[in-house]
Amino acid sequence: MSASAITFSHDQAEAFDHISEALRPLGVDISDAQLLPPKDGKSLVLAVMGKAGSGKTLLLGELFKAMAECGVEVISGDYESRRRKEKRSVAVLAPTNKAASVLRMQGVPATTIHRIIYSPVYDPEYERIAEWLAGESDERPEIEGLTDVALDRAAAFYKINRSIPGALAAAGLRGSDFIIGWKRRDEPLDIGFVDESSMLDDKQFDDLKEIFPILVLFGDPAQLAPVNQSGTMVFEKLPETDKLELHRIHRQEVTNPILDLAHALSDPEVEFEDFERLVEETARKDDRVVWGQRVEVDLMARSPVLVWRNATRIRLINAFRHVHGAPEDALLPGEPLICDGIELPLKHRKRRLDLEARGLIKGAQVVYLGPGRKQGFSRLHVIGAPDPRVSAASIIKIEKPDEEEPFIPYAARMGAAFLHGAAVTIHKAQGSQWENVQVFAPDLYAAARMGRVEAGQPLWKRLAYVAITRAQERLYWVVRNRLAKPTHALATDDLHVPDVPFALEIEDE
């Protein structure tokens, strides 16, 4: 396959060719569409680095397409066939559901790192449907309780979306019908592409290297390193010969003012006051950048305000709940949440795997839909997950200003723990994007006044870069500690599940 058939920049074409050449001795020749069985003991780790807009995602997508055209099996994390050992495979991974969903919207069947480490165990009866949908069996299955119309609906869904759970949901099944458990992967896979790899810590990187002998990491060196990484990212430790860098900023060709602002931060002469003047000037010329005098509360329900300080986050969350008239002892349907992990003892490992595989991993963005059928359970919509509807035992914590202990309006004895999601720290926002993003500038000013430096760059610039590049369409640079009044009540009718008439749901226990 030739990169000339694709609209590549010079550095993208070089990276494509470099990766192609590195894969050829390992039995994957995407230029001539030839595959050989994996070679034991052979490993490879490469990194593609570039700032926002440099074309990393386009390159990842084209490499994936080239492999799929060669006949490399795609591992999506929702179902795996009984593969022959010699068959080549590729998986596209991201640290969070939100990051994976960005790739899925571009036609790349990405999944989360956690979902690939733990694989589902299907009920043998319904696995026959999965095998038929995946083309491994020509025999149309006959399943008691499922009509031909339901099977046709599943096949039509799978043809477009390539999701086995989604197709089974389209047939009227719930996850608890066909997935009977989860198991940690006990056999390695083959090739892994990892997007947003700046978010990886050393342990995650080691886990991935155990599973994938061939890894290609895609990451932005200008983002914030994981908090336990001392300001370094895993790909920065690779040999220089294994690091490829994309320099050209493609999206600037269509005059993207948000990216222009992000890349202006690389100028060492730009101080905080200079940058704010640039934001204000840009806002006068382009409505994709807004010089905000207050936080727009209507946006907070689906895209959190991005802050640096934890105290700011808690204050904004409480202001959001107050203006919506939310009671202290209950949540309103439509309130946003952030998963803070799973609080379950080791003996409940199966339940933990079930919740995490459904997308309830630390940092997942969730919308509260209402109480479950049993006390302590909540019905939730997991943003970005392929099967977003979940009912789970929940421990929901509402933090209060100047109070050490959070208020807990809902609490099961154990289950998924949540914090409110109307505002999040910029660190936790990495890997996510929203159509509209509000950046709370007074917090960045505080970081600038402190003079902190991370990896040789002023911390406020790293914070600003990450926060700004979370915006897909419009950036709000909020300069005052004020909150607008809501123009409408919280709602959940925007959280439909496209083309799936029956949302998957974990049964209350």
N, C-alpha and C positions, 0 to 999 in steps of 0.2 A: 504493500500500500504506500502511496506517495503522499507526503504532506502537501504537495503542490495543488492537490485537488481541493484543499481547504484554505480558507482565507486566514493564513497564519502570518504573523509578523516574523521577522528574521530570527528573533530569539526563541519564539515558540517553535518554529520549524527546527531549529538546532536542538531544542530540548526533546521534541518528538523523535528526531533521528537518533539522538543519544540514547534515549530509553529503548528504542527499537533495537539498536545495536547491542545494548546490554542484555536484552531478553533473548536474542538469537542463540547464543551459546547455551542458554538454559532451556532450549527446546521450543520457544515461542517465536516464530518468524512471522510477524504481522505484515512484513513487506510482501512476502510470497504466499501468505496464508497457509503456512505449513506448521504442524504441531508434532512434537515428539513427547513421549512420556516424561514425567518429572525425573530429574537426576538426584538421587540421594546424596546428601552432604553438600549440595550446591545452594548457596544463599546470596542474596543481593538486597541492599538497602540504598535507595536513591532519594533525594529530596529536590522538589521543585519549589523555589521560593520566589515571592514577588509581592509587591504591595497591592492594595485594593485596585481593581480595574486592570491589572496587568495580563489577564487572560488565563489564570490558573485553572478556573473551572472549565473554560472552553477546551483547554488542552487535556484535562482529565476526561472530559466527555468524549473527545475524539479518540483518545487512546482506548477508552472502554469500547466504543463502537468498533474500532479496528479489531479488537480481540474477539468481540461477539461475532463479527463477520468471519473470523478464522475458525469459529466453532468452539471457542473456549466457553465452558459452561458457566453461567452466571449464578452466583450464590447470593440470594437476596435476604436470607435470615428468617423468612417465614415458612419455608419448606425446602427440604433437600432430598433429592432423589438418591437411590442406592447406586452411587456412581462406581464405575470401574476405577480401580486404583490408578490406572495409567491416564485417565482422562484429565485434561487441564481445566482449571477453574479460576475465576476471578471474582472478588467481592469488593464493592465500593463502600467505604465506611466513613462515618462522621461521629464526633464525640456526643452529639445530642440529637434528639428527634427533630428539632427545629432546623439544625444544619443539614440533616439528611433530607428533610422535606424540600429544601431549596434545590438540591440536586434532583430529587424525584420530579419536581415541576419542570425540569429541563430534560426529562426523559431518561435519566440515569437511575436505575433501581437501587438507590443507596439504602443502607440500613445503619443502625447504631453499632458501635463497637461492642456494647454489652449484648446486643441481640445476636451477634455472630459468635460470641464466646459461649452462650447458652442457646442450644437448639431445641425446637419443639418436638415433642413426641406425639404423633397423631394416632387416634383411634384407627385400628386396621381397616374397619369398615369404611371410614371416610377418607382414608389414605388412598383408596381406590379412585376416588374422585380427583384427588390431587395428582395422582399418576396420569389419569386420563387428560386432565387439563394441561399438564406439563408435557404431553406428547410421548410419555413413556409407555402408554398402553393404548392400543387402538380400539379396545373393547369398551363401549359405552357402559358405564356402571349402572346397575339397578339397585337402588337403595330404598329400603322400606321407609315410607313417609315423604320421599322426595319425588315430585312429579317431573315429567319430561320438560315442562315449561320452566321449572325451577333450575334444572340442569342446563337448559339452553341459556337462561339468564346468567348463570355462573360462567358459562363458556364465553358469552358475549362480553361480560365484564373482564375476564382474564385476558381476552384478546387485546383489549385496549390498555389495561392497567398492569398486567403481569403480576398480580398479587393473589396468591392462593387464599389467604384468609379473607381478603376482600371479596373474592369470587364466591367463596362459601357463604359469606354473609349475604351476598346478593341472592343466594339460593334460599335464604331464610334461616340459616344456621347461626348459632352463637359460638363464641370461642370455646365455651365449656362443653359444647357438643362434640367437637372434633379434636381438641388438644387436651390430652390427658396428663400432661406433665412437661417438665423441662429438664434437660440434662446438660452438664458442662461438657463441652466438646472434648472428646478423648482422642481424636485423630486430627493431625494438622491439615490445613487446607493448602492452597497453592500461591496465588498472587493476590495481594491486597493493595488497593489504592485508598489512602487515608486523607480525607479533606480536613481542613481546619486543624492541622497537626500542631499548630502552635499551642493548642490546649492540652496536649498530651503531657503527662508526667512520666518519670522514669519507669515506674511500675507498669503503667499501661503500655508503654513502649516495649518493655521486656515481655509482657503477655502477648503482644502482637507478634513479636519475633518468634515466640514459641509456636504460634499457630501458622504464620505465613513465612516460609523461607524467602519469598520475594515480596518486598514492600516498597512502594513508591509513596512518599509523603508529600503533601501539598500544603504549604503554610505561608503565613505572612510574618516576616521577621520584625515588622514594626508594631505588632500587637503586644499585649501584656503576657508575660510568661506565667505559667501556673504559680500559685502563691508559694509552693514548697520547692521551687526550682531555682531559687537564688538569682532570678532575672535571666535565666538561660532557657532555651528551647531545645528539645531533643535533637532536632535536625542540625543545630549549630555545632554539635559535637562530632558530626560525621566528617570524614576526610574531605578536603576541598574538591578532590576529583569526583566525589559522589554528590556534590551539590550543584544544582543548576539554577540560575537566577534569571527571572524575566524582568526586564527593565521598562519596556515600552508600556505606556498606560493607554489601553485601547479606548476605554469609555470616555477619555477626555476628548476624543475626536468628535464626539457629539456634544461637546461643551457641557459637561456635567459639573455644575458649580459645587456640588457636595464633595466630589473627588478632588476638585481644584483646591478646596479648603483643606482637605485631609493632607494633600501633598505639599501644601504651603508650610505645614508644620516641620518639614525636613530642613527648612532654611535655619541654620544656627543663629542668624541675626534676628529672627522673629521672636519677640517677647510676648507675654500674654496680652498686654495692652495693644500691641501692633495687630495681633491676631483678631482681637475683638473688633478693632476698626475694620479689618478686612471682612469679617462676617457681616458687620452692619452695612458696609458698602455693597457687598454681594446681595444682601437682602433687598436693597433698593432697586437692583437691576433684574432680579430673578425671583419669582415667587416660589421656587423650590427651596429657598432658604428664607426662614422667617426669624426676624429679630423679635423675640417674644417678651412681652412685659409681664406675663403671668403664665403659670402652668395651665394648660388646657385639660381640664378634668375629663372631658369626653374621650380623649385619646388614651387615658390611663387604663381603661378597662381592657384594652387589647394590646397596647404597646406601652410598657412601663416607662416612667421617667428614669433616665439614667443618671446616677449620682456617684460620688466618690465616697462620701462619709456615711457610715451606718446610721448615725443620728439623723441625718437628712432623710434617709430612706424611711425610717420609722415615722418621722414627723409628717412626711408627705402621704404615707399610707393612712395614717389616722385622719388627716384632713380630707382625703378622698372618701373615706367611710362616713365621716361626719356630714359632708355636703350631700351625700346620697341618703342620709337618714338611716344608715345601717345600725341595727341594734347591737349592743355589746355582747349579747348572749346568743347571737345567731348570725349566719351569713345570708346575704341576699343572692338569689340566682343571678349569675352573670359576673360575680366578683372573681377577679383573677387571683391565682395562687401559684406558688413556686414549690416544687417538691424539694424537701430538705432531707430526703433519705428514707430508708425503711427501718422502722423500729420493731424488730422481731427477734426473738431468741434463735439460737442456732437450730434448735429442734424443729423450727418451722421453716426450714430451708426451702421446701417445695413452694410454700406460699410466697416466700420472698422472691424466688425465681419467677413465679407467675406474675407478680406485680411489676417487677423490673422489666420482664420481657414485654409487658404491655405498654412500656414507656414511662413508668413511674420510677425513673432514676433521678438521682440528685441533680437539681437544676432544671428539670422538666417544667415547662409552662403549662398550666392547667386552668380551666375555667370551672367554677363550681356550678352545678346544675340543680342541686337540691339534695335533700336527705335520702339515704337508701331505705330499704325496707326494714332493716334492723337497726337498733340503736348503735350509734357510733359509725355507721356506714354513710358514705357520701357518693352521690352520682357525679361523675367528673367527665370533662372533655379534655383529652391530652392533645395540646396543640402540636401539629406536625406529625403525629403518629399515624401510620396507615390505618389502624383500627382504633379510633380515638375514644370511643365511649367505654367507660370503665365504672364499675361500682366496687368500692373498696373500703375496708376498715381504715378510718382516717383519724389523724391527730393534727388538728388545725390550730396553729398558734398565731395569735394577734399580739404583736409586740407593742408596748406602750412607751411613750417618751419618759425618760428618767425612772423607769421601773425595770428592775433586773429580771423579774420573772414575767413571761408572756401570759396574756389571758388566753384561755383555751375554750372557745365556744362549743367545739365538738371534740370528743375524744373517745376512741375505742381504747381498749386496754393495750392494744398493739396494732401496728399496721403502717400505712404510709404517712409520713409526717409532712406538713405543709406550712410555709410562711405565706404571708400576703404578697401579691405580685403587682400591685399598682406602681411600685417603684423598686428598682433593683440596682445593685452596684454595677459599675462598668465592668469589673472583673467577671461577674456572673453573666453579663450580656454577651460575652465573646461566643462566637459560633452561631449567634442568632441575627436575624435581620427582620425589620418591620417596615411596612410601607411608610409610616410616619414615625419619626423619633424625636423625642424631646430631651435635650441635654441641659442639665441644671448647672449653668455656668458659674454661679457663686462657689460651688464646690471645687471647680477647677481653678478658680482664682485663689482659693485657700491652699490648694496644692502648690500653685506657683509661688505663693508667699513663703511657703515652708522651704522652698529651694531643694526639694528632694530630687535625686538623680537615680535612674534605674538603667542598667546596661549602657551607661555612657550618655543617656539622653534625659533631659528634664522629665520628671514623672508626669507633670501636667500635660506635656505634649503627647506622651504615650496614651494617657487617659483620653485626651481629646481625639486622637486619631482613631482609637477603638470605638469611641462613642459615635463619632461622625460617620464612620463607615458602616454602622448598623442600619443607616437610613437608606431605603431603596428609592423612595420618591421625594420625600420632603423632610428637611431638617429644621427643627425649632430650637433656636439657641435662646434659652430662657435666662433673662438677666435679673429678674426680680423674684423675691420670695413671696409670691402671691399665687392664689389659686382661683381660676375662673369658676363660675357657677355652672353646673351641668345643664345642658339643654334638653336632655331626655333621661328617663329612668334606665337603670341597668336592665339588660335583656340577654337572651340566649338564642334568639331566632336566627342570628347570623352564623351559628355554629352547625350548619347542616353538614351531612356527610354525602358528598357527591356520588350519585349513581349506586348507592348502597341503601336499599330500603330498610334493612334491619341492621342497626348498629350492634357491633360486638360488645358483649358485656360480661364481666366476671360475675358469677353468681354470688350473692351474699352467702356467707357461711353461718 
